[in-house]
Amino acid sequence: MNRLLPGTRALRTLEAAARHLNFTRAADELGLTPAAVSYQIKEIEEQLGVVLFTRTSRSIQLTPAGSVLFDAAVDALHTLQQAVSKARRLTRGDAQLRLSVGARFATHWLLPRLPQFQAEHPGLALTFDISDAVRDFAADDVDAAIRFGAGDYPGAVSHRLFHTVVVPVCSPALLQSGRPLGRPQDLFNHTLCYVDCRPGGIVWPNWPMWMAAAGVDGFDDSRSVAFAESSHVVQAVMDGAAVGLVEWELVERDVQAGRLVRLFDVGVRVAPEYAYHLVYPAASASDRRICALRDWMLRTVSAADAVKQHYRPGSFHE
């Protein structure tokens, strides 16, 4: 009887093809050719003696038998993924903690401070899943996550770390280049860059929004350059090629170290109800590794807030 059951690879192909109802899109997701997907589906049908899809020249549809096996494949793959995740966590034991974190936060906030955590907890190694995608703690191989949002994560504990304000920065070299940057209108003579994204459906602050907050009229953003990642904005700024809009909390250390210069005292807050949060399963609230990370992050954020009281915070607009 077991010889009649499709293997895991075949189940993944069936699940993707049934979900997309399109062999080409399934092939793109799986890293296969459409012909390979079609061949694997045909193999499953011949192995089981059932027809899974009805095919026309323009579309495919699941048969009743195909729908039954699709539902079973989804459940089976999810159960296997949960088991693999649990096995990996058991293998890591108490010596490792796997954190899911976006590239922006990891690069500009966490990694520069990581030596402090390692010094306090030399027996605990942090490993990373670099992603902003939604993670399932039961099925994905992660113990905790840093996410930007409203903090409402069912079944999880969420600790608000900080909101974020977008401000203009430039390199010291650009400031000394001779082109004036004494008032917001002087920005018209520079290349401006920003992050073009919509986390959770909100519009990330851009140059027209910042100019409006600064009371500047007649701004033409046709020379603005949009990047998908803030790391690209920071790199363009550090190269002296542009003035960039970046998250103050993620470049504050660069400004204090003199690698970047903050321009003007105007910032635009990103959706007041949104903030960075540390998130982990409610069942892990007493896990000593989670507690170590939580206590260190909250203490680090609190210390940074105290420093801000003495360091040019500037004004901001909602």
C-alpha positions as CSV (number, residue, x, y, z in Angstrom):
1,M,0.0,0.0,0.0
2,N,2.8,2.4,0.8
3,R,4.1,2.0,-2.7
4,L,0.9,3.9,-3.9
5,L,1.8,7.0,-1.8
6,P,3.5,9.9,-3.7
7,G,6.8,11.1,-2.3
8,T,7.3,14.5,-0.7
9,R,8.6,16.1,-4.0
10,A,5.5,14.9,-5.8
11,L,3.2,16.2,-3.1
12,R,4.9,19.6,-3.3
13,T,4.4,19.7,-7.1
14,L,0.7,18.7,-6.6
15,E,0.1,21.3,-4.0
16,A,1.7,24.1,-6.0
17,A,-0.1,23.1,-9.2
18,A,-3.4,22.9,-7.5
19,R,-3.0,26.1,-5.6
20,H,-2.0,28.1,-8.7
21,L,-4.2,26.1,-11.2
22,N,-1.3,26.9,-13.6
23,F,1.6,24.7,-14.3
24,T,3.8,27.6,-15.4
25,R,3.4,29.5,-12.1
26,A,3.9,26.3,-10.2
27,A,7.1,25.6,-12.1
28,D,8.4,29.1,-11.3
29,E,7.7,28.6,-7.6
30,L,9.4,25.2,-7.6
31,G,12.3,26.0,-9.8
32,L,11.2,23.5,-12.5
33,T,10.0,23.7,-16.1
34,P,6.3,23.6,-16.9
35,A,7.0,20.4,-18.7
36,A,8.6,18.9,-15.6
37,V,5.5,19.8,-13.5
38,S,3.2,18.3,-16.1
39,Y,5.2,15.2,-16.2
40,Q,5.2,14.8,-12.4
41,I,1.5,15.3,-12.2
42,K,1.0,12.7,-14.9
43,E,3.2,10.3,-12.9
44,I,1.1,10.8,-9.8
45,E,-2.1,10.2,-11.8
46,E,-0.7,6.9,-13.3
47,Q,0.7,5.8,-9.9
48,L,-2.7,6.3,-8.1
49,G,-5.0,5.5,-11.0
50,V,-6.9,8.7,-10.7
51,V,-7.3,11.9,-12.7
52,L,-6.3,15.0,-10.7
53,F,-6.8,17.8,-13.2
54,T,-9.1,18.4,-16.2
55,R,-7.1,20.2,-18.9
56,T,-8.3,22.5,-21.7
57,S,-6.2,24.6,-24.1
58,R,-6.5,27.6,-21.8
59,S,-6.8,26.3,-18.2
60,I,-6.7,23.5,-15.8
61,Q,-9.1,22.6,-13.0
62,L,-9.1,20.1,-10.1
63,T,-11.3,17.1,-10.4
64,P,-13.2,16.0,-7.2
65,A,-10.4,13.4,-6.6
66,G,-7.8,16.1,-7.2
67,S,-9.4,18.3,-4.6
68,V,-9.4,15.5,-2.0
69,L,-5.7,14.9,-2.6
70,F,-4.8,18.6,-2.7
71,D,-6.3,19.1,0.8
72,A,-4.5,16.0,2.0
73,A,-1.2,17.2,0.5
74,V,-1.6,20.6,2.2
75,D,-2.1,18.9,5.6
76,A,0.7,16.4,5.1
77,L,3.2,19.0,4.0
78,H,2.2,21.3,6.9
79,T,2.6,18.4,9.4
80,L,6.0,17.5,8.0
81,Q,7.1,21.2,8.1
82,Q,6.1,21.4,11.8
83,A,7.9,18.2,12.6
84,V,11.1,19.4,10.8
85,S,10.9,22.7,12.6
86,K,10.5,21.0,16.0
87,A,13.3,18.6,15.2
88,R,15.7,21.5,14.4
89,R,14.7,23.4,17.6
90,L,15.5,20.2,19.6
91,T,18.8,19.9,17.8
92,R,19.7,23.5,18.6
93,G,19.0,22.9,22.3
94,D,19.7,25.7,24.7
95,A,22.8,27.0,22.9
96,Q,21.2,28.7,20.0
97,L,18.3,31.1,19.3
98,R,17.1,31.6,15.8
99,L,15.7,35.1,15.1
100,S,13.7,36.2,12.1
101,V,14.5,39.8,11.3
102,G,14.3,42.1,8.2
103,A,17.5,43.1,6.4
104,R,17.0,46.8,7.3
105,F,16.7,46.2,11.0
106,A,19.5,43.6,11.0
107,T,22.0,45.7,9.1
108,H,21.4,49.1,10.8
109,W,20.3,48.3,14.3
110,L,20.9,44.7,15.4
111,L,24.3,43.8,14.0
112,P,26.2,46.9,15.2
113,R,24.9,46.1,18.7
114,L,25.3,42.3,18.6
115,P,28.7,42.3,20.3
116,Q,27.1,43.7,23.4
117,F,24.6,40.8,23.5
118,Q,27.3,38.3,22.8
119,A,29.4,39.7,25.7
120,E,26.5,39.4,28.1
121,H,25.5,35.9,26.9
122,P,28.6,34.1,25.7
123,G,26.9,30.7,25.9
124,L,24.0,31.7,23.6
125,A,24.5,32.0,19.8
126,L,22.0,34.0,17.7
127,T,21.4,32.8,14.2
128,F,19.2,34.6,11.7
129,D,16.4,34.2,9.2
130,I,16.7,37.4,7.2
131,S,13.2,38.1,6.0
132,D,10.2,40.5,6.4
133,A,7.8,37.7,5.5
134,V,5.2,36.4,7.9
135,R,6.6,33.4,9.8
136,D,4.7,30.6,11.5
137,F,6.5,29.7,14.7
138,A,5.0,26.2,14.7
139,A,6.1,25.4,11.1
140,D,9.1,27.7,10.4
141,D,12.5,27.2,11.9
142,V,12.5,30.4,14.0
143,D,12.2,31.0,17.8
144,A,11.4,34.8,17.7
145,A,11.0,37.6,15.3
146,I,11.5,41.3,14.9
147,R,8.6,42.8,12.9
148,F,7.3,46.2,11.9
149,G,3.6,46.6,12.5
150,A,0.8,47.3,14.9
151,G,1.9,44.6,17.3
152,D,-1.3,42.5,17.0
153,Y,0.0,38.9,16.5
154,P,-2.5,36.2,17.6
155,G,-1.0,33.5,19.8
156,A,2.2,35.5,20.3
157,V,3.7,37.9,22.8
158,S,4.7,41.2,21.4
159,H,7.0,43.9,22.9
160,R,7.0,47.3,21.4
161,L,10.6,48.4,20.8
162,F,10.3,51.8,19.0
163,H,8.4,53.7,16.4
164,T,10.4,55.2,13.6
165,V,10.8,58.7,12.1
166,V,12.2,59.3,8.6
167,V,14.7,62.1,8.3
168,P,17.0,63.5,5.6
169,V,20.7,62.6,5.8
170,C,23.8,63.2,3.6
171,S,27.5,62.3,3.7
172,P,30.0,64.7,5.2
173,A,31.7,64.9,1.8
174,L,28.5,66.1,0.2
175,L,28.0,68.7,2.9
176,Q,31.5,70.0,2.1
177,S,31.1,69.9,-1.6
178,G,30.2,73.6,-2.0
179,R,26.6,73.1,-3.0
180,P,24.5,74.7,-0.2
181,L,22.3,72.7,2.2
182,G,21.4,75.4,4.6
183,R,17.6,75.4,4.0
184,P,15.1,72.7,2.7
185,Q,14.8,74.5,-0.6
186,D,18.5,73.8,-1.3
187,L,17.6,70.1,-1.6
188,F,16.2,71.0,-5.1
189,N,19.8,71.1,-6.3
190,H,20.6,67.6,-5.1
191,T,19.7,64.1,-6.1
192,L,17.3,62.8,-3.6
193,C,16.6,59.1,-2.8
194,Y,14.1,57.3,-0.6
195,V,12.6,53.9,0.2
196,D,9.5,53.0,-1.9
197,C,7.6,50.4,0.1
198,R,4.2,49.8,1.7
199,P,4.5,47.6,4.8
200,G,1.1,46.6,5.9
201,G,-0.5,48.8,3.2
202,I,0.8,52.0,4.7
203,V,2.7,54.5,2.5
204,W,6.4,54.9,3.6
205,P,7.3,58.6,3.9
206,N,8.7,60.0,0.7
207,W,10.1,63.3,-0.4
208,P,6.8,65.0,-1.2
209,M,5.6,64.1,2.3
210,W,8.8,65.4,3.9
211,M,8.7,68.6,1.9
212,A,5.1,69.2,2.9
213,A,6.1,68.7,6.6
214,A,8.9,71.2,6.1
215,G,6.5,73.7,4.6
216,V,8.2,73.7,1.2
217,D,6.0,74.4,-1.8
218,G,6.6,73.7,-5.5
219,F,8.7,70.5,-5.0
220,D,9.1,68.4,-8.2
221,D,10.0,64.9,-7.3
222,S,10.9,63.8,-10.8
223,R,14.6,63.7,-9.9
224,S,14.0,61.5,-6.8
225,V,15.3,58.0,-7.0
226,A,13.4,55.2,-5.3
227,F,14.9,52.1,-3.8
228,A,13.2,49.0,-2.6
229,E,15.6,48.6,0.4
230,S,16.9,51.2,2.8
231,S,20.4,49.7,2.7
232,H,20.6,50.9,-0.9
233,V,19.5,54.4,0.2
234,V,22.2,54.5,3.0
235,Q,24.8,53.2,0.5
236,A,24.0,55.9,-2.0
237,V,24.2,58.6,0.7
238,M,27.5,57.3,2.1
239,D,28.9,57.3,-1.4
240,G,28.1,61.0,-1.6
241,A,25.8,60.6,-4.5
242,A,22.5,61.7,-2.9
243,V,20.6,63.0,0.1
244,G,18.4,60.2,1.4
245,L,15.4,59.8,3.6
246,V,16.1,57.1,6.2
247,E,14.8,55.9,9.5
248,W,16.4,57.9,12.2
249,E,16.5,55.0,14.7
250,L,18.5,52.9,12.3
251,V,21.1,55.5,11.4
252,E,21.5,57.3,14.7
253,R,24.8,55.6,15.4
254,D,26.1,56.5,12.0
255,V,25.2,60.2,12.6
256,Q,26.8,60.2,16.1
257,A,29.9,58.6,14.6
258,G,30.2,61.2,11.9
259,R,29.6,58.8,9.0
260,L,26.4,60.6,8.1
261,V,25.0,64.1,8.8
262,R,21.4,64.7,9.6
263,L,19.9,67.7,7.8
264,F,17.3,70.0,9.3
265,D,15.1,69.4,12.3
266,V,12.1,67.9,10.5
267,G,11.1,64.3,10.4
268,V,8.0,62.3,9.3
269,R,6.8,59.6,11.6
270,V,5.8,56.3,9.9
271,A,2.2,55.6,10.8
272,P,2.0,56.4,14.6
273,E,0.3,53.1,15.4
274,Y,3.1,51.1,13.8
275,A,6.5,50.3,15.4
276,Y,9.2,47.6,15.6
277,H,8.3,44.7,17.9
278,L,10.0,41.7,19.3
279,V,7.5,38.8,18.8
280,Y,7.7,35.2,20.1
281,P,5.2,32.4,20.8
282,A,3.2,32.8,24.1
283,A,4.3,29.2,25.0
284,S,8.0,30.4,24.9
285,A,7.5,33.3,27.4
286,S,9.6,31.5,30.0
287,D,12.3,30.2,27.7
288,R,15.6,31.4,29.1
289,R,16.9,32.2,25.6
290,I,13.9,34.3,24.8
291,C,14.1,36.0,28.1
292,A,17.7,36.8,27.6
293,L,17.0,38.4,24.2
294,R,13.9,40.2,25.4
295,D,15.6,41.7,28.5
296,W,18.7,42.8,26.5
297,M,16.6,44.4,23.7
298,L,14.3,46.3,26.0
299,R,17.2,47.5,28.1
300,T,19.1,48.6,25.0
301,V,16.1,50.5,23.6
302,S,15.5,52.1,27.0
303,A,19.1,53.3,27.2
304,A,18.9,54.7,23.6
305,D,15.8,56.6,24.6
306,A,17.6,58.2,27.5
307,V,20.4,59.3,25.2
308,K,17.9,60.8,22.8
309,Q,16.8,63.2,25.5
310,H,20.2,64.9,25.2
311,Y,20.8,64.5,21.4
312,R,19.1,66.7,18.8
313,P,15.8,64.9,18.4
314,G,14.3,67.5,16.0
315,S,10.6,67.9,15.3
316,F,8.5,65.4,13.6
317,H,5.1,65.3,11.9
318,E,2.5,62.6,12.0
